[in-house]
């Protein structure tokens, strides 16, 4: 072989190796990003901002509306740093949504917001909150509320109703006095149960467990058919462990018979009865094709138990073959146990949303959450705000803004890093963004995409 031909062969082999290496790089992820992450972020964010949002979880309403939740915050609760009213981001939100003319929330300035909210409430109609959704490009919002008001447009705001009150039909003296928090929570559950009784024309407690179960089932069916409910919600983590056993009906029947007319159940008796009622609620949800939502994250108050509220306590229910036709949604993504919650969505009928996290975590912090969740089971992850009115001045409006801003920027940042690490193409990144921000929820609740 002459020297010229040998050199040509060497050059050809080198070129083949370069091409092969380039091809491998395109199909292989790296632990560190390369290229311009900032420019990739900006390109993705511009497109992500145009995706209409499906908010899987919020508590929309005016500041004086006590129906925005079936519960209320205990007195002097500790407030997470980012949702304290001195956060300057709330001023930015008020300016963007409501043309707020001031740069702070001094009492004399905050009154401007309170007056604007009260004027909108007095005017009636659904225009005010529809416009808030329009400005944020939120297409649909699931409203977790005790009851729905006339000022929320039911075409945009769909009702998710609470069912925890069915856990508390007996004398709750011991539960109410167990902690200051329970002294707030339990009476509100008793009130909610009373409202359901009135709606169903039930006086006192039914004579037997069969009658109580019938009352429960009728309430759920009427909340769906007559009042537009699209899912049920458990806040059970505030009251008890999320681990539900499966007691026989005869045991629950005996407890009901024993305490229907009076007397205080022991903690164990009440827990067993609640475990049985929980199964009745899940069975009825399946019959009505209603998704089941769980509060699955840390909660407010000094006495919320992280151990009892851990999302892993639900595993025996989520993996129960009897409930394979029930769609379960882990609200707030189990935070701080979001990795465990994300892995539970391997179960075909289990979903999660990231509401609450998008309010209390800053974009750089939330980015790390999304970067993991969206690459686990991307067809199971959903956007949510957990928007809530804190007071007359600082309302659900600013809360909506904080959560949507955080989500869009954190999502764009997470996806930009994944693109620049070779894990995703920009096209695939935007496909995952659409799933998370809108399409997964729209599909779950049977809406057109």
KOLGU-592708 format. One line per field, with one value per residue (C-alpha): x, y, z; residue in three letters; residue number from 1. Coordinates in pm, 1 decimal, decimal comma, always signed. Layout:
BEGIN
u X:...
v Y:...
w Z:...
residuo ALA:...
num NUM:...
// end
This chain:
BEGIN
u +0,0:+152,9:+193,6:-72,3:-340,6:-254,8:-292,5:-631,0:-753,2:-637,1:-818,3:-1133,9:-1131,7:-1083,2:-1378,4:-1596,8:-1501,4:-1585,3:-1925,2:-1994,7:-1901,9:-2128,0:-2416,3:-2364,1:-2357,5:-2695,5:-2851,7:-2677,8:-2749,4:-2473,5:-2441,6:-2363,2:-2531,2:-2346,5:-2439,4:-2626,8:-2875,1:-3000,7:-3096,5:-3259,5:-3454,5:-3571,2:-3686,6:-3875,4:-4029,2:-4168,0:-4353,4:-4449,4:-4616,2:-4854,4:-4975,3:-5318,9:-5318,9:-5547,2:-5530,6:-5596,8:-5629,1:-5723,2:-5945,7:-6077,3:-6288,4:-6304,6:-6134,8:-6454,9:-6588,7:-6570,4:-6661,4:-6325,3:-6234,1:-6411,0:-6145,0:-5979,6:-5631,2:-5574,9:-5499,2:-5140,1:-5027,7:-4668,4:-4658,8:-4409,9:-4168,7:-4272,1:-4644,3:-4608,5:-4772,4:-4443,9:-4318,8:-4257,1:-4365,1:-4723,6:-4688,7:-4569,0:-4867,7:-5114,3:-4967,5:-4982,5:-5338,1:-5512,1:-5305,7:-5215,0:-5064,3:-4835,8:-4500,4:-4579,2:-4860,0:-4873,4:-5219,7:-5332,8:-5220,7:-5349,6:-5694,2:-5694,6:-5688,6:-5950,2:-6181,7:-6135,0:-6215,5:-6524,6:-6646,7:-6611,2:-6795,8:-7076,4:-7109,2:-7189,2:-7148,6:-6860,8:-6654,9:-6399,9:-6250,7:-6291,9:-6066,8:-5809,1:-5793,6:-5771,2:-5477,8:-5290,2:-5389,5:-5567,5:-5830,2:-5992,2:-5964,0:-6079,3:-6230,3:-6185,8:-6458,2:-6721,5:-6984,1:-6974,5:-7078,8:-7269,2:-6968,2:-6757,8:-6831,0:-6900,2:-6780,3:-6432,9:-6439,5:-6534,2:-6628,6:-6431,2:-6628,0:-6511,5:-6614,7:-6419,5:-6726,6:-6874,3:-6597,7:-6746,9:-7110,8:-7069,7:-6980,7:-6642,8:-6564,1:-6236,7:-6119,3:-6204,8:-6010,5:-5706,6:-5512,0:-5583,4:-5578,9:-5844,3:-6049,1:-6074,3:-6094,0:-6347,9:-6630,6:-6602,6:-6644,0:-6951,7:-7086,3:-7020,4:-7199,2:-7493,6:-7507,5:-7512,5:-7792,6:-7996,6:-7943,3:-8058,3:-8344,4:-8190,8:-8282,4:-8049,7:-7854,4:-8018,9:-8141,0:-7872,2:-7551,0:-7740,5:-7929,9:-7607,5:-7447,3:-7753,2:-7726,5:-7357,5:-7420,0:-7712,1:-7507,0:-7224,5:-7462,4:-7648,7:-7324,0:-7226,4:-7558,4:-7729,6:-7435,1:-7172,3:-6908,6:-6629,1:-6418,8:-6412,5:-6151,0:-6003,6:-5824,3:-5796,0:-5424,3:-5518,6:-5728,5:-5568,0:-5324,0:-5357,9:-5324,5:-5673,5:-5738,2:-6020,0:-6250,1:-6555,7:-6892,9:-7023,5:-6761,8:-6855,0:-7223,5:-7175,0:-6987,4:-7258,5:-7532,4:-7341,0:-7281,0:-7561,1:-7768,2:-7478,9:-7158,5:-6800,2:-6620,1:-6266,9:-5992,0:-5961,1:-6336,0:-6359,8:-6060,1:-6208,7:-6542,9:-6368,3:-6168,2:-6492,4:-6661,8:-6354,8:-6407,0:-6775,0:-6675,1:-6422,6:-6677,5:-6931,2:-6668,7:-6609,9:-6982,8:-7009,0:-6679,7:-6547,9:-6169,1:-6051,8:-5821,2:-5600,8:-5419,2:-5078,7:-4830,1:-4726,6:-5014,7:-5072,7:-5085,8:-4848,8:-4989,0:-4994,1:-4818,0:-4568,7:-4547,1:-4923,2:-4961,0:-4680,6:-4813,2:-4672,5:-4948,5:-5185,6:-4994,2:-5218,8:-5520,6:-5356,7:-5236,8:-5562,1:-5694,6:-6050,5:-5995,6:-5821,5:-6107,8:-6082,2:-5856,1:-5656,7:-5488,2:-5212,7:-5255,8:-4940,5:-4732,3:-4669,7:-4420,9:-4172,5:-4201,8:-4241,2:-4006,4:-4211,9:-4532,2:-4384,7:-4300,5:-4653,9:-4778,5:-4636,7:-4979,1:-5192,1:-5475,7:-5263,9:-5179,9:-5028,7:-5029,2:-4769,2:-5003,2:-4882,3:-4519,5:-4545,3:-4637,3:-4397,7:-4088,7:-3899,1:-3847,8:-3490,5:-3609,2:-3919,1:-3709,5:-3532,1:-3864,9:-4002,0:-3678,7:-3727,0:-4104,4:-4150,7:-3903,1:-4055,5:-4406,5:-4476,5:-4827,3:-4924,7:-4801,7:-5034,8:-5012,6:-5196,0:-5181,8:-5350,6:-5449,4:-5616,8:-5732,6:-5515,7:-5720,7:-5938,9:-5641,7:-5415,3:-5646,7:-5656,1:-5567,4:-5208,4:-5181,3:-5278,0:-5009,4:-4729,9:-4803,9:-4833,5:-4522,5:-4320,9:-4442,6:-4378,3:-4029,4:-3925,2:-4056,4:-3873,1:-3551,9:-3581,7:-3650,6:-3368,6:-3119,0:-3249,5:-3221,9:-2867,1:-2776,0:-2883,9:-3175,8:-3449,2:-3489,2:-3661,7:-3957,2:-3988,3:-3946,7:-4244,1:-4447,7:-4387,8:-4474,5:-4812,5:-4886,2:-4802,2:-4961,0:-5283,0:-5334,4:-5303,6:-5569,9:-5797,7:-5782,6:-5839,5:-6155,3:-6284,9:-6250,4:-6160,3:-5797,1
v +0,0:+335,6:+615,3:+840,2:+569,2:+482,1:+845,5:+865,6:+559,1:+706,0:+1032,9:+842,0:+639,5:+955,4:+1119,9:+815,0:+827,0:+1198,8:+1140,9:+846,4:+1049,8:+1336,5:+1096,8:+945,1:+1289,8:+1377,2:+1064,8:+1064,5:+1276,7:+1449,2:+1543,3:+1908,1:+2138,5:+2261,4:+2545,4:+2858,9:+2758,3:+3115,9:+3149,6:+2805,3:+2912,8:+3232,1:+3044,7:+2788,5:+3046,3:+3249,2:+2939,7:+2813,1:+3145,9:+3087,2:+2748,3:+2779,9:+2650,8:+2396,5:+2470,9:+2143,0:+2297,0:+2639,2:+2809,8:+3108,5:+3370,1:+3711,4:+3771,5:+3771,1:+3449,0:+3179,8:+2909,1:+2919,0:+2615,4:+2372,9:+2461,5:+2774,4:+2854,9:+2818,8:+3141,4:+3263,9:+3000,2:+3019,5:+3163,7:+3038,3:+3311,4:+3357,5:+3394,5:+3662,1:+3985,2:+4177,3:+3976,4:+4241,9:+3991,6:+4044,5:+4413,0:+4309,8:+4077,4:+4348,0:+4589,3:+4332,5:+4215,9:+4513,9:+4823,1:+4877,7:+5229,9:+5182,2:+5015,7:+4868,8:+4727,7:+4994,6:+4983,6:+5305,2:+5166,4:+4811,9:+4965,6:+5045,1:+4671,4:+4589,6:+4857,5:+4731,6:+4376,3:+4486,6:+4691,4:+4391,2:+4172,7:+4427,0:+4460,6:+4089,9:+3882,7:+3660,7:+3911,8:+3991,7:+3645,9:+3553,3:+3846,4:+3734,1:+3394,6:+3561,5:+3781,3:+3473,4:+3255,8:+3008,9:+2827,2:+2620,3:+2618,6:+2350,2:+2533,1:+2347,6:+2514,3:+2432,6:+2565,1:+2752,1:+3121,4:+3294,4:+3516,8:+3227,9:+3129,4:+2755,4:+2729,5:+2826,8:+2727,4:+2364,6:+2255,7:+2002,0:+1929,6:+1813,1:+1484,0:+1480,6:+1592,6:+1241,7:+1126,0:+1319,9:+1223,2:+1154,9:+1353,8:+1511,7:+1661,1:+1473,4:+1548,8:+1919,0:+1956,5:+1750,1:+2047,0:+2415,8:+2335,2:+2066,7:+2314,0:+2512,0:+2226,9:+1985,2:+2235,8:+2337,7:+1973,4:+1949,3:+2262,6:+2115,8:+1793,8:+2002,1:+2183,8:+1854,5:+1728,5:+2038,6:+2002,1:+1640,3:+1712,0:+1485,5:+1561,5:+1432,9:+1115,7:+833,5:+542,3:+298,4:+273,1:+183,7:+511,0:+707,1:+543,8:+632,2:+995,5:+998,1:+852,0:+1083,2:+1387,4:+1290,9:+1215,1:+1544,1:+1741,4:+1601,5:+1609,2:+1915,5:+2129,8:+2056,0:+1874,1:+1719,1:+1552,1:+1487,5:+1615,2:+1475,4:+1703,7:+1404,3:+1458,0:+1747,1:+1523,1:+1180,0:+945,9:+889,9:+517,3:+369,9:+13,2:-199,9:-293,8:-517,8:-349,1:-526,5:-349,9:-7,2:-90,2:-171,2:+154,1:+355,5:+187,0:+248,3:+621,4:+740,7:+863,9:+995,7:+909,1:+981,7:+720,0:+627,8:+735,5:+379,0:+337,5:+663,0:+574,4:+233,8:+394,0:+653,8:+383,1:+210,6:+533,9:+615,6:+293,6:+380,4:+721,9:+569,0:+312,7:+588,4:+797,3:+503,7:+465,2:+836,1:+843,2:+1119,4:+1156,0:+1147,6:+1426,4:+1403,0:+1677,9:+1507,7:+1773,3:+1949,4:+2141,5:+2459,9:+2486,8:+2388,4:+2037,9:+1902,5:+1564,2:+1516,3:+1148,2:+1086,2:+1307,1:+1134,3:+1042,2:+689,0:+614,8:+603,2:+333,5:+47,1:+234,1:+353,9:+2,8:-169,4:-361,2:-293,8:+73,0:+40,0:+230,3:+521,9:+809,8:+938,2:+1280,0:+1365,2:+1737,3:+1941,7:+1647,5:+1510,2:+1789,2:+1759,6:+1390,8:+1478,6:+1206,3:+939,0:+1093,1:+1103,3:+733,4:+648,7:+777,8:+460,6:+325,0:+375,6:+556,5:+786,3:+1147,7:+1440,5:+1816,9:+2064,8:+2320,6:+2490,8:+2420,3:+2687,2:+2943,9:+2862,6:+2772,6:+3027,5:+2951,0:+2829,1:+2588,0:+2473,3:+2414,6:+2126,6:+1967,4:+1990,6:+1870,0:+1538,2:+1501,2:+1581,6:+1313,6:+1037,9:+987,3:+1302,5:+1188,1:+1196,1:+1539,5:+1840,4:+2211,2:+2371,5:+2700,7:+2649,2:+3017,0:+3139,0:+3476,9:+3564,5:+3870,6:+4145,5:+4320,1:+4031,4:+3797,9:+3492,5:+3719,2:+3777,8:+3415,5:+3302,8:+3531,2:+3407,2:+3042,1:+3085,4:+3302,6:+3057,3:+2758,3:+2897,6:+3027,3:+2720,7:+2486,7:+2671,8:+2664,6:+2292,1:+2203,8:+2431,2:+2246,2:+1909,2:+2021,0:+2148,0:+1824,8:+1627,1:+1460,3:+1619,1:+1801,5:+2139,0:+1984,8:+1709,0:+1961,4:+2161,7:+1843,8:+1767,8:+2128,3:+2097,9:+1773,0:+1918,1:+2260,3:+2155,6:+1830,9:+1576,1:+1749,4:+1812,9:+1444,5:+1332,6:+1538,8:+1446,1:+1783,5:+1865,7:+1951,7
w +0,0:-95,8:+155,2:-2,7:+8,7:+368,6:+474,8:+300,1:+485,9:+818,3:+743,6:+646,4:+967,2:+1173,5:+999,4:+1068,9:+1437,6:+1457,6:+1296,6:+1521,4:+1825,7:+1717,3:+1666,4:+2008,8:+2167,8:+2017,3:+2167,2:+2502,6:+2808,8:+3004,4:+3372,2:+3287,7:+3034,0:+2729,3:+2496,3:+2596,5:+2867,2:+2906,5:+2539,9:+2543,5:+2852,3:+2681,2:+2369,0:+2574,5:+2809,2:+2518,9:+2397,9:+2744,6:+2823,9:+2533,2:+2662,2:+2826,0:+3183,8:+3346,6:+3717,6:+3898,7:+4244,8:+4381,8:+4638,2:+4439,8:+4610,8:+4773,0:+5105,8:+5309,4:+5157,2:+5424,9:+5173,5:+4996,1:+5208,2:+5438,9:+5697,5:+5832,8:+5954,4:+6330,1:+6518,6:+6510,5:+6262,2:+6141,1:+5790,4:+5533,3:+5426,2:+5064,2:+5135,1:+5401,9:+5295,7:+5296,3:+4996,5:+4725,8:+4460,2:+4574,3:+4483,9:+4138,1:+4108,5:+4213,6:+3960,4:+3680,0:+3747,1:+3905,8:+3809,5:+4174,8:+4194,1:+4496,2:+4563,6:+4903,5:+5116,5:+5384,5:+5545,8:+5377,7:+5040,9:+5089,3:+5145,4:+4772,1:+4697,2:+4960,0:+4820,3:+4465,8:+4572,7:+4767,0:+4470,5:+4239,7:+4488,0:+4522,8:+4146,3:+4114,5:+3801,9:+3697,2:+3500,2:+3772,2:+3823,0:+3455,7:+3371,6:+3628,4:+3454,2:+3112,6:+3217,4:+3339,9:+3043,6:+3272,4:+3072,0:+3349,2:+3727,5:+3970,0:+4267,0:+4597,1:+4802,3:+5063,1:+4821,5:+4492,1:+4478,0:+4200,7:+4121,0:+3983,1:+3623,1:+3628,9:+3268,7:+3388,7:+3757,2:+3823,8:+4175,3:+4380,0:+4697,1:+5040,2:+5199,1:+5527,9:+5722,7:+5685,9:+5923,6:+6217,1:+6288,3:+6663,1:+6974,0:+6889,1:+7228,8:+7272,2:+6920,8:+6946,6:+7271,5:+7165,9:+7019,5:+6949,8:+6577,3:+6611,7:+6811,3:+6484,9:+6234,5:+6384,1:+6446,3:+6081,2:+5977,9:+6199,6:+6032,3:+5685,9:+5778,0:+5898,8:+5566,0:+5378,0:+5603,4:+5529,4:+5154,7:+5169,7:+5414,7:+5679,8:+6040,6:+6309,2:+6235,3:+6037,3:+6249,2:+6136,0:+5938,3:+5620,7:+5648,1:+5705,4:+5401,2:+5194,0:+5309,3:+5214,8:+4869,4:+4795,2:+4894,7:+4660,9:+4373,9:+4418,8:+4451,3:+4113,9:+3929,4:+4078,1:+4186,5:+3921,4:+4127,5:+3919,5:+4193,7:+4569,8:+4812,0:+5134,4:+5380,2:+5612,3:+5676,5:+5904,3:+6129,0:+6129,2:+5959,3:+5585,4:+5648,8:+5614,9:+5725,4:+5584,3:+5875,5:+5824,2:+5794,3:+6105,5:+6319,4:+6183,5:+6222,2:+6589,6:+6651,3:+6473,6:+6678,7:+7000,5:+6951,2:+6723,8:+7017,9:+7227,2:+7404,4:+7307,1:+7093,4:+7188,5:+6952,1:+6823,4:+6771,0:+6579,6:+6363,5:+6271,6:+6185,7:+5968,5:+5792,4:+5697,5:+5583,6:+5375,3:+5178,2:+5125,3:+4990,2:+4749,8:+4626,6:+4560,6:+4380,1:+4147,8:+4078,5:+3995,6:+3803,4:+4027,8:+4069,5:+4431,1:+4551,6:+4861,6:+5046,0:+5045,4:+5158,9:+5476,9:+5631,8:+5827,2:+6205,2:+6484,9:+6525,1:+6169,8:+6175,4:+5894,7:+5980,6:+5964,0:+5657,5:+5464,7:+5120,2:+5152,2:+5404,0:+5105,9:+4921,0:+5031,8:+4890,2:+4568,8:+4486,4:+4583,0:+4280,8:+4391,0:+4308,0:+3973,5:+3807,5:+4052,6:+3950,5:+4248,7:+4252,8:+4503,3:+4557,6:+4622,8:+4500,7:+4850,3:+4926,7:+5091,8:+4997,5:+4630,2:+4507,4:+4681,4:+4544,8:+4194,9:+4208,3:+4322,7:+3987,5:+3835,2:+3930,9:+3620,4:+3796,7:+4017,8:+3928,6:+4112,1:+4089,3:+4208,7:+4363,8:+4683,4:+4590,5:+4321,1:+4587,9:+4870,6:+4664,0:+4458,7:+4086,6:+4137,7:+4408,2:+4223,2:+3912,0:+4084,9:+4178,0:+3824,1:+3668,8:+3846,9:+3837,5:+3472,4:+3371,2:+3585,9:+3449,4:+3246,0:+3153,1:+3524,4:+3633,4:+3647,9:+3715,2:+4007,8:+4194,8:+4534,7:+4502,0:+4819,7:+4956,1:+5256,3:+5355,6:+5206,6:+5044,3:+4954,1:+4769,1:+4551,2:+4258,0:+4369,8:+4475,4:+4124,5:+3981,0:+4208,8:+4130,1:+3753,5:+3729,9:+3937,7:+3739,1:+3393,3:+3475,6:+3676,3:+3407,5:+3131,3:+3338,7:+3416,1:+3054,6:+2928,3:+3145,0:+3026,2:+2663,8:+2712,1:+2891,7:+2587,2:+2767,1:+2553,7:+2227,2:+2242,5:+2060,3:+2320,8:+2602,8:+2477,1:+2440,8:+2810,2:+2897,9:+2725,5:+2909,9:+3248,8:+3208,5:+3039,5:+2855,0:+3136,1:+3344,9:+3047,9:+2962,2:+3322,1:+3355,5:+3010,3:+2844,2:+2485,8:+2429,4
residuo UNK:UNK:UNK:UNK:UNK:UNK:UNK:UNK:UNK:UNK:UNK:UNK:UNK:UNK:UNK:UNK:UNK:UNK:UNK:UNK:UNK:UNK:UNK:UNK:UNK:UNK:UNK:UNK:UNK:UNK:UNK:UNK:UNK:UNK:UNK:UNK:UNK:UNK:UNK:UNK:UNK:UNK:UNK:UNK:UNK:UNK:UNK:UNK:UNK:UNK:UNK:UNK:UNK:UNK:UNK:UNK:UNK:UNK:UNK:UNK:UNK:UNK:UNK:UNK:UNK:UNK:UNK:UNK:UNK:UNK:UNK:UNK:UNK:UNK:UNK:UNK:UNK:UNK:UNK:UNK:UNK:UNK:UNK:UNK:UNK:UNK:UNK:UNK:UNK:UNK:UNK:UNK:UNK:UNK:UNK:UNK:UNK:UNK:UNK:UNK:UNK:UNK:UNK:UNK:UNK:UNK:UNK:UNK:UNK:UNK:UNK:UNK:UNK:UNK:UNK:UNK:UNK:UNK:UNK:UNK:UNK:UNK:UNK:UNK:UNK:UNK:UNK:UNK:UNK:UNK:UNK:UNK:UNK:UNK:UNK:UNK:UNK:UNK:UNK:UNK:UNK:UNK:UNK:UNK:UNK:UNK:UNK:UNK:UNK:UNK:UNK:UNK:UNK:UNK:UNK:UNK:UNK:UNK:UNK:UNK:UNK:UNK:UNK:UNK:UNK:UNK:UNK:UNK:UNK:UNK:UNK:UNK:UNK:UNK:UNK:UNK:UNK:UNK:UNK:UNK:UNK:UNK:UNK:UNK:UNK:UNK:UNK:UNK:UNK:UNK:UNK:UNK:UNK:UNK:UNK:UNK:UNK:UNK:UNK:UNK:UNK:UNK:UNK:UNK:UNK:UNK:UNK:UNK:UNK:UNK:UNK:UNK:UNK:UNK:UNK:UNK:UNK:UNK:UNK:UNK:UNK:UNK:UNK:UNK:UNK:UNK:UNK:UNK:UNK:UNK:UNK:UNK:UNK:UNK:UNK:UNK:UNK:UNK:UNK:UNK:UNK:UNK:UNK:UNK:UNK:UNK:UNK:UNK:UNK:UNK:UNK:UNK:UNK:UNK:UNK:UNK:UNK:UNK:UNK:UNK:UNK:UNK:UNK:UNK:UNK:UNK:UNK:UNK:UNK:UNK:UNK:UNK:UNK:UNK:UNK:UNK:UNK:UNK:UNK:UNK:UNK:UNK:UNK:UNK:UNK:UNK:UNK:UNK:UNK:UNK:UNK:UNK:UNK:UNK:UNK:UNK:UNK:UNK:UNK:UNK:UNK:UNK:UNK:UNK:UNK:UNK:UNK:UNK:UNK:UNK:UNK:UNK:UNK:UNK:UNK:UNK:UNK:UNK:UNK:UNK:UNK:UNK:UNK:UNK:UNK:UNK:UNK:UNK:UNK:UNK:UNK:UNK:UNK:UNK:UNK:UNK:UNK:UNK:UNK:UNK:UNK:UNK:UNK:UNK:UNK:UNK:UNK:UNK:UNK:UNK:UNK:UNK:UNK:UNK:UNK:UNK:UNK:UNK:UNK:UNK:UNK:UNK:UNK:UNK:UNK:UNK:UNK:UNK:UNK:UNK:UNK:UNK:UNK:UNK:UNK:UNK:UNK:UNK:UNK:UNK:UNK:UNK:UNK:UNK:UNK:UNK:UNK:UNK:UNK:UNK:UNK:UNK:UNK:UNK:UNK:UNK:UNK:UNK:UNK:UNK:UNK:UNK:UNK:UNK:UNK:UNK:UNK:UNK:UNK:UNK:UNK:UNK:UNK:UNK:UNK:UNK:UNK:UNK:UNK:UNK:UNK:UNK:UNK:UNK:UNK:UNK:UNK:UNK:UNK:UNK:UNK:UNK:UNK:UNK:UNK:UNK:UNK:UNK:UNK:UNK:UNK:UNK:UNK:UNK:UNK:UNK:UNK:UNK:UNK
num 1:2:3:4:5:6:7:8:9:10:11:12:13:14:15:16:17:18:19:20:21:22:23:24:25:26:27:28:29:30:31:32:33:34:35:36:37:38:39:40:41:42:43:44:45:46:47:48:49:50:51:52:53:54:55:56:57:58:59:60:61:62:63:64:65:66:67:68:69:70:71:72:73:74:75:76:77:78:79:80:81:82:83:84:85:86:87:88:89:90:91:92:93:94:95:96:97:98:99:100:101:102:103:104:105:106:107:108:109:110:111:112:113:114:115:116:117:118:119:120:121:122:123:124:125:126:127:128:129:130:131:132:133:134:135:136:137:138:139:140:141:142:143:144:145:146:147:148:149:150:151:152:153:154:155:156:157:158:159:160:161:162:163:164:165:166:167:168:169:170:171:172:173:174:175:176:177:178:179:180:181:182:183:184:185:186:187:188:189:190:191:192:193:194:195:196:197:198:199:200:201:202:203:204:205:206:207:208:209:210:211:212:213:214:215:216:217:218:219:220:221:222:223:224:225:226:227:228:229:230:231:232:233:234:235:236:237:238:239:240:241:242:243:244:245:246:247:248:249:250:251:252:253:254:255:256:257:258:259:260:261:262:263:264:265:266:267:268:269:270:271:272:273:274:275:276:277:278:279:280:281:282:283:284:285:286:287:288:289:290:291:292:293:294:295:296:297:298:299:300:301:302:303:304:305:306:307:308:309:310:311:312:313:314:315:316:317:318:319:320:321:322:323:324:325:326:327:328:329:330:331:332:333:334:335:336:337:338:339:340:341:342:343:344:345:346:347:348:349:350:351:352:353:354:355:356:357:358:359:360:361:362:363:364:365:366:367:368:369:370:371:372:373:374:375:376:377:378:379:380:381:382:383:384:385:386:387:388:389:390:391:392:393:394:395:396:397:398:399:400:401:402:403:404:405:406:407:408:409:410:411:412:413:414:415:416:417:418:419:420:421:422:423:424:425:426:427:428:429:430:431:432:433:434:435:436:437:438:439:440:441:442:443:444:445:446:447:448:449
// end
